Amino acid sequence: MVKMSHGSRAGSRSKMTKRFKDRGLPPVTRFLQEFNDGDLAAINIEPSIHSGMPYHGFQGLTGRITGKQGDCYYVTVKVGSVEKRILAAPVHLKKISGN
């Protein structure tokens, strides 16, 4: 028997797979997105870019931008009753227009 892998991407095959027509790198504008503190952002992981990638358990969650570190942004997400702070590159975030 082979021992199961417990790496950071274990169990994420369907989440981290692009459709055939969407393969390759995203447009440059996704890398250059700017966010301000208080903006709403959805975590939409881009599988082809490994740097600044958040943990796959946060895929699809929405949070508020609370700060910046280098080129990446801090996103505060509520998971159950706990607020978690995630560091993600702008290519893995999608701006949401809201209040």
C-alpha positions as CSV (number, residue, x, y, z in Angstrom):
1,M,0.0,0.0,0.0
2,V,1.1,3.5,-0.7
3,K,0.9,6.1,2.0
4,M,-1.3,9.1,1.4
5,S,0.3,12.4,0.7
6,H,-0.4,15.2,3.2
7,G,1.1,18.1,1.2
8,S,-0.4,21.6,0.9
9,R,-2.2,20.7,-2.3
10,A,-3.5,17.2,-1.2
11,G,-7.1,16.6,-2.1
12,S,-7.4,19.6,-4.4
13,R,-7.4,18.0,-7.9
14,S,-10.7,19.4,-9.1
15,K,-10.2,22.8,-7.4
16,M,-6.8,23.3,-8.9
17,T,-7.6,22.2,-12.5
18,K,-8.4,24.6,-15.3
19,R,-10.7,23.8,-18.2
20,F,-8.9,22.9,-21.4
21,K,-9.6,26.2,-23.2
22,D,-8.6,28.2,-20.1
23,R,-5.1,26.7,-19.8
24,G,-2.0,28.9,-19.7
25,L,-1.2,32.2,-18.0
26,P,-3.9,34.8,-17.1
27,P,-3.8,38.3,-18.6
28,V,-1.2,40.8,-17.2
29,T,-4.0,43.0,-15.7
30,R,-4.8,40.3,-13.2
31,F,-1.3,40.6,-11.8
32,L,-1.5,44.4,-11.6
33,Q,-4.9,44.7,-9.8
34,E,-4.9,47.3,-7.1
35,F,-7.0,47.0,-3.9
36,N,-7.7,49.5,-1.1
37,D,-8.4,48.8,2.6
38,G,-12.0,47.8,3.1
39,D,-12.6,46.5,-0.5
40,L,-14.5,43.2,-0.8
41,A,-12.6,40.5,-2.7
42,A,-13.3,36.9,-3.6
43,I,-10.6,34.4,-3.3
44,N,-10.4,32.8,-6.8
45,I,-7.2,30.7,-7.0
46,E,-5.2,30.8,-10.2
47,P,-3.6,27.3,-10.4
48,S,-1.0,28.3,-13.0
49,I,0.6,30.9,-10.6
50,H,2.1,29.3,-7.5
51,S,3.5,32.4,-5.8
52,G,1.2,34.1,-3.3
53,M,-1.3,31.2,-3.6
54,P,-3.6,30.8,-0.5
55,Y,-4.5,27.4,0.9
56,H,-7.1,25.7,-1.3
57,G,-9.6,25.5,1.6
58,F,-10.3,29.2,1.1
59,Q,-11.2,28.9,-2.6
60,G,-14.4,30.7,-3.3
61,L,-14.7,32.6,0.0
62,T,-15.2,36.3,0.2
63,G,-13.5,38.7,2.6
64,R,-12.3,42.3,3.1
65,I,-8.9,43.6,2.3
66,T,-7.2,44.7,5.5
67,G,-3.7,45.4,4.6
68,K,-0.7,44.9,2.2
69,Q,2.6,43.1,2.5
70,G,4.9,43.6,-0.4
71,D,2.9,42.9,-3.5
72,C,0.3,40.7,-1.7
73,Y,-2.8,41.7,0.2
74,Y,-4.2,40.5,3.6
75,V,-7.8,39.3,3.3
76,T,-9.9,38.8,6.4
77,V,-12.4,35.9,5.9
78,K,-14.9,34.6,8.4
79,V,-14.8,30.8,8.6
80,G,-17.6,29.7,10.9
81,S,-17.3,32.1,13.9
82,V,-13.5,32.6,13.5
83,E,-12.0,35.4,11.5
84,K,-8.9,34.3,9.5
85,R,-6.3,36.5,7.9
86,I,-5.0,35.3,4.5
87,L,-2.1,36.6,2.5
88,A,-2.7,36.3,-1.2
89,A,-1.3,37.8,-4.4
90,P,-3.6,40.0,-6.5
91,V,-3.8,37.3,-9.2
92,H,-5.7,35.1,-6.8
93,L,-8.2,37.7,-5.8
94,K,-11.3,39.1,-7.6
95,K,-12.7,42.5,-6.7
96,I,-16.3,42.5,-5.8
97,S,-18.4,45.7,-6.2
98,G,-20.4,46.1,-3.0
99,N,-20.9,48.3,0.1
